[in-house]
Amino acid sequence: MEETSTRAPVAPALHSPTPASRRRAIGRGTFALRGIAVTILWATSVIIGGILPAGELRWIWLVGHLAALVVGLGAAVMIEYAGFLWTIGRGTLHEVCATEERLAPLAWLGFGGMLLTGMFLSPDVSNPLTALKMIVVLAIGLNAVATARLTVVLHGLPDDLPFRRAPWRLRSWSLATGLVSQLAWWSAVLLGTLNTASRGA
């Protein structure tokens, strides 16, 4: 005679996140925190800049501000140029990632330098040009965070993957970050030049 099992039926196990999905979630959280940190640093620079009076050494800070802008813009141009070559089939994904890794510190140095020196330039936030440039600088920082996140994702693809065969989402992401980067950096140059000229007039 067969024994009847008295054990309760086992509920189906819930699907736990895979290691890959957990890594992606952690990665998104890490870069979200970086974006928050960039915003806080930017806001701190704006607030302190509105409090500090213009000193006799303002011209020194202005030179440093322009130098930071040149360094950041130069690095951004080289990174986006490597990306452009990949999109037209003249470069490889490996070269894009390698260029970003080499020059991203310079781009961040330029961004940080603008925040630091900008505090001592006594920016007039009531001036539309100044206010717009501040917003552009924030866009530069946040876009740099997005670009760093994109680079991490691209590292998971084959080094010789052509741009046309990359996932559509990554192609759109790459084009968007590159376009925003160039628009923001060159806008910062233009707005800074116009603002300086208007103050000197």
Secondary structure by P-SEA (a helix, b strand, c coil): cbbbbcccccccccccccaaaaaaaaaaaaaaaaaaaaaaaaaaaaaaaaccccccaaaaaaaaaaaaaaaaaaaaaaaaaaaaaaaaccccaaaaaaaaaacaaaaaaaaaaaaaaaaacccccccaaaaaaaaaaaaaaaaaaaaaaaaaaaaacccccccccccaaaaaaaaaaaaaaaaaaaaaaaaaaaaaaaaac
